[in-house]
């Protein structure tokens, strides 16, 4: 707040045209998460933009009713999420949001979330089906040629694996390249990351499944090239036939083993059991 002279006190953050809303105090429990969330809500409630400063750490700690350490942890978390830019000796500033950075962070977070991968596959299915009419309406001869080229690449893959799955996701992405939705196309890029994590598991599948999957994509490309919406929908659903198992495999492969589940270097389980038995 300004002093009686009308000037902001020394060290105060840059003033803005409109007055800002305050911060709600944080409960004692879950201080780190609540501090992070309260600061994020403060940014949204006050419609701060890239380059706008936050109040100082002492001011945040006083308004939130937490320690400065809790405030630092909350600020670091928001910096890791790409929301803030914390500059030593200068303060914390709102970062310019870049969609590519947010999606890259989201793709990385999937490696630690079992359920998100499965749910994301379902979201992709719904999005592809809903955007299919628009994709056919905006189909260009260049896209049709690209689909046939990618299909030829899939045909040249002798087995399941990263190369086949990469052609697969690029083919689906190409179908929807003309709808004008950049975020949808970025979603396919996220699935390229997921597919790579599960590709080595698919190598053990029989080639008969590979032929069935390839046949589904041949039917899909032919229906898309004819702009035959009912046939394209049927072929699209056939191409999703392996999604449930691939989703499960991706979930297993993307979730790292917890440190508590790994034996410590030099640990001797047998010796530990003997010591426990002697204690009884």
C-alpha positions as CSV (number, residue, x, y, z in Angstrom):
1,X,0.0,0.0,0.0
2,X,1.1,3.6,-0.5
3,X,2.3,5.8,2.3
4,X,0.8,9.1,3.2
5,X,3.0,10.9,0.7
6,X,1.3,8.9,-2.1
7,X,4.6,7.1,-3.0
8,X,5.1,3.4,-2.6
9,X,7.4,2.4,0.2
10,X,11.0,1.5,-0.7
11,X,11.4,-2.1,-2.1
12,X,7.7,-2.5,-2.9
13,X,6.7,-4.3,-6.1
14,X,5.9,-2.3,-9.2
15,X,2.5,-0.7,-9.0
16,X,-0.3,-1.6,-11.4
17,X,-3.2,0.5,-12.7
18,X,-5.8,-1.4,-10.8
19,X,-5.8,-2.5,-7.2
20,X,-5.1,-6.1,-6.6
21,X,-7.0,-8.6,-4.6
22,X,-5.5,-10.0,-1.4
23,X,-4.3,-13.4,-0.5
24,X,-6.2,-15.9,1.8
25,X,-4.3,-17.3,4.8
26,X,-3.0,-20.9,4.4
27,X,-4.1,-23.7,6.7
28,X,-1.4,-25.2,8.9
29,X,-1.7,-28.6,7.1
30,X,-0.6,-28.9,3.5
31,X,1.3,-25.6,3.7
32,X,3.5,-26.2,0.7
33,X,0.6,-27.1,-1.7
34,X,-1.8,-24.5,-0.4
35,X,0.9,-21.8,-0.6
36,X,1.6,-22.7,-4.2
37,X,-2.2,-22.8,-5.0
38,X,-2.9,-19.5,-3.2
39,X,-0.1,-17.7,-5.1
40,X,-1.3,-19.2,-8.4
41,X,-4.9,-18.1,-7.6
42,X,-3.6,-14.6,-6.8
43,X,-2.0,-14.4,-10.3
44,X,-5.2,-15.5,-12.0
45,X,-7.6,-13.3,-9.8
46,X,-5.5,-10.2,-10.5
47,X,-5.0,-11.1,-14.2
48,X,-1.3,-10.6,-14.0
49,X,0.6,-10.9,-17.2
50,X,4.1,-11.9,-18.2
51,X,6.6,-9.6,-16.6
52,X,4.3,-8.5,-13.7
53,X,6.0,-8.8,-10.3
54,X,4.6,-10.6,-7.3
55,X,4.7,-9.1,-3.8
56,X,7.9,-9.7,-1.9
57,X,8.5,-12.9,0.0
58,X,8.0,-11.2,3.4
59,X,4.7,-9.7,2.2
60,X,3.5,-13.1,0.8
61,X,4.4,-14.8,4.1
62,X,2.6,-12.2,6.1
63,X,-0.6,-12.3,4.0
64,X,-0.6,-16.1,3.8
65,X,0.3,-16.7,7.4
66,X,3.2,-19.0,6.7
67,X,6.9,-19.0,7.0
68,X,9.2,-17.5,4.3
69,X,10.5,-21.1,3.7
70,X,7.0,-22.2,2.8
71,X,6.7,-19.2,0.4
72,X,10.0,-20.1,-1.2
73,X,8.9,-23.7,-1.7
74,X,5.6,-22.5,-3.3
75,X,7.5,-20.1,-5.6
76,X,9.9,-22.8,-6.6
77,X,7.1,-25.1,-7.5
78,X,5.5,-22.4,-9.7
79,X,8.8,-21.7,-11.3
80,X,9.2,-25.4,-12.1
81,X,5.8,-25.4,-13.7
82,X,6.8,-22.5,-15.9
83,X,4.5,-20.0,-14.3
84,X,7.0,-17.8,-12.5
85,X,10.5,-16.5,-13.1
86,X,12.3,-16.2,-9.7
87,X,15.3,-13.8,-9.9
88,X,17.7,-13.7,-7.0
89,X,17.8,-10.3,-5.4
90,X,15.0,-9.0,-7.7
91,X,11.9,-10.9,-6.8
92,X,9.4,-13.2,-8.6
93,X,7.8,-12.3,-11.9
94,X,5.0,-13.9,-13.9
95,X,6.5,-15.7,-17.0
96,X,5.1,-15.4,-20.5
97,X,3.2,-18.6,-21.0
98,X,4.4,-20.7,-23.9
99,X,2.0,-23.5,-24.9
100,X,4.9,-25.8,-26.1
101,X,6.6,-25.6,-22.7
102,X,3.4,-26.4,-20.8
103,X,2.7,-29.4,-23.1
104,X,6.2,-30.7,-22.7
105,X,5.9,-30.5,-18.9
106,X,2.5,-32.3,-19.2
107,X,4.1,-35.1,-21.3
108,X,6.8,-35.5,-18.7
109,X,4.3,-35.7,-15.8
110,X,2.6,-38.6,-17.5
111,X,5.6,-40.8,-16.6
112,X,4.6,-40.6,-13.0
113,X,0.8,-40.9,-13.3
114,X,-0.7,-44.4,-13.9
115,X,-4.2,-43.2,-14.5
116,X,-3.5,-40.2,-16.7
117,X,-2.1,-42.2,-19.6
118,X,-5.2,-44.4,-19.7
119,X,-7.6,-41.4,-19.5
120,X,-5.6,-39.6,-22.1
121,X,-6.1,-42.4,-24.6
122,X,-9.8,-42.1,-24.1
123,X,-9.7,-38.4,-24.6
124,X,-7.7,-38.9,-27.8
125,X,-10.3,-41.3,-29.2
126,X,-13.2,-38.8,-28.5
127,X,-11.2,-35.9,-30.0
128,X,-10.3,-37.8,-33.2
129,X,-13.9,-38.9,-33.7
130,X,-15.3,-35.5,-33.1
131,X,-12.8,-33.7,-35.3
132,X,-13.1,-36.3,-38.2
133,X,-15.9,-34.4,-40.1
134,X,-13.8,-31.2,-40.0
135,X,-10.7,-33.2,-41.1
136,X,-12.4,-34.6,-44.1
137,X,-13.9,-31.2,-45.0
138,X,-10.4,-29.6,-45.0
139,X,-8.5,-32.5,-46.6
140,X,-6.0,-31.4,-49.2
141,X,-4.4,-33.5,-52.0
142,X,-1.0,-32.9,-50.3
143,X,-2.4,-34.5,-47.1
144,X,-3.7,-37.5,-49.0
145,X,-0.3,-38.0,-50.6
146,X,1.3,-37.7,-47.2
147,X,-1.1,-40.4,-45.8
148,X,-0.1,-42.8,-48.5
149,X,3.6,-42.2,-47.9
150,X,3.2,-42.8,-44.2
151,X,1.1,-45.9,-44.9
152,X,3.9,-47.2,-47.1
153,X,6.4,-46.6,-44.3
154,X,4.2,-48.7,-41.9
155,X,4.0,-51.5,-44.5
156,X,7.8,-51.6,-44.6
157,X,8.1,-52.3,-40.8
158,X,8.8,-56.0,-40.2
159,X,7.5,-56.0,-36.7
160,X,5.9,-53.9,-33.9
161,X,8.2,-51.3,-32.4
162,X,9.1,-47.7,-32.2
163,X,9.4,-47.2,-36.0
164,X,5.9,-48.7,-36.7
165,X,4.3,-46.7,-33.8
166,X,6.0,-43.5,-35.0
167,X,4.5,-43.9,-38.5
168,X,1.2,-44.7,-36.9
169,X,1.0,-41.5,-34.8
170,X,2.3,-39.4,-37.7
171,X,-0.5,-40.8,-39.9
172,X,-3.2,-39.9,-37.4
173,X,-1.7,-36.5,-36.9
174,X,-1.6,-35.9,-40.7
175,X,-5.3,-36.7,-41.0
176,X,-6.2,-33.8,-38.6
177,X,-3.5,-31.4,-39.8
178,X,-6.0,-29.3,-41.7
179,X,-8.5,-28.6,-38.9
180,X,-6.6,-25.6,-37.7
181,X,-6.3,-26.7,-34.0
182,X,-2.6,-26.5,-32.9
183,X,-3.3,-28.0,-29.5
184,X,-4.8,-31.1,-31.0
185,X,-1.7,-31.6,-33.0
186,X,0.5,-31.1,-29.9
187,X,-1.5,-33.9,-28.3
188,X,-0.3,-36.3,-31.0
189,X,3.2,-35.2,-30.1
190,X,2.6,-36.3,-26.5
191,X,1.4,-39.7,-27.7
192,X,4.7,-40.1,-29.7
193,X,6.4,-39.9,-26.3
194,X,4.0,-42.4,-24.7
195,X,4.4,-44.8,-27.7
196,X,8.1,-44.8,-27.4
197,X,7.9,-45.9,-23.8
198,X,5.8,-49.0,-24.7
199,X,7.3,-49.8,-28.1
200,X,9.8,-52.5,-26.9
201,X,6.9,-54.4,-25.2
202,X,5.0,-54.5,-28.5
203,X,7.9,-56.2,-30.2
204,X,6.9,-59.5,-28.5
205,X,3.4,-59.4,-30.1
206,X,2.6,-61.9,-32.9
207,X,2.8,-60.5,-36.5
208,X,-0.8,-61.4,-37.1
209,X,-1.8,-58.5,-34.8
210,X,0.5,-56.3,-36.8
211,X,-1.2,-57.3,-40.0
212,X,-4.7,-56.6,-38.5
213,X,-3.6,-53.2,-37.3
214,X,-2.1,-52.3,-40.7
215,X,-5.2,-53.4,-42.5
216,X,-7.3,-51.1,-40.2
217,X,-5.0,-48.2,-41.2
218,X,-5.3,-49.0,-44.9
219,X,-9.1,-48.9,-44.6
220,X,-8.8,-45.6,-42.7
221,X,-6.6,-43.9,-45.4
222,X,-8.8,-45.2,-48.2
223,X,-12.0,-43.9,-46.5
224,X,-10.4,-40.6,-45.7
225,X,-9.2,-40.1,-49.3
226,X,-12.8,-40.8,-50.5
227,X,-14.1,-38.4,-47.8
228,X,-16.4,-41.2,-46.7
229,X,-17.3,-40.2,-43.1
230,X,-19.1,-43.4,-42.0
231,X,-16.4,-45.7,-43.4
232,X,-13.7,-43.5,-41.9
233,X,-15.3,-43.6,-38.5
234,X,-15.5,-47.4,-38.6
235,X,-11.9,-47.7,-39.7
236,X,-10.8,-45.2,-37.0
237,X,-12.4,-47.4,-34.3
238,X,-10.7,-50.4,-35.8
239,X,-7.4,-48.6,-35.5
240,X,-8.0,-48.1,-31.8
241,X,-8.4,-51.9,-31.1
242,X,-5.0,-52.1,-29.5
243,X,-5.3,-49.0,-27.4
244,X,-6.5,-50.7,-24.1
245,X,-3.5,-53.0,-23.9
246,X,-1.0,-50.4,-25.2
247,X,-2.4,-48.0,-22.6
248,X,-1.8,-50.6,-19.9
249,X,1.7,-51.3,-21.1
250,X,2.5,-47.6,-21.4
251,X,1.3,-47.1,-17.8
252,X,3.6,-49.8,-16.5
253,X,6.6,-48.6,-18.5
254,X,6.2,-44.9,-17.7
255,X,5.8,-45.2,-13.9
256,X,9.3,-45.6,-12.3
257,X,9.9,-47.9,-9.4
258,X,9.6,-46.1,-6.1
259,X,12.9,-45.7,-4.2
260,X,11.4,-47.7,-1.3
261,X,10.8,-50.6,-3.6
262,X,14.4,-50.9,-4.8
263,X,17.0,-52.7,-2.7
264,X,19.7,-50.5,-1.4
265,X,23.2,-51.0,-2.7
266,X,25.0,-53.6,-0.6
267,X,21.8,-54.6,1.2
268,X,21.7,-58.2,2.3
269,X,18.0,-59.3,2.7
270,X,19.0,-62.8,4.0
271,X,21.2,-61.3,6.7
272,X,18.5,-58.9,7.6
273,X,16.1,-61.8,8.1
274,X,18.6,-63.6,10.3
275,X,19.0,-60.5,12.5
276,X,15.2,-60.2,12.9
277,X,15.0,-63.8,13.8
278,X,17.6,-63.5,16.5
279,X,15.9,-60.5,18.0
280,X,12.8,-62.6,18.5
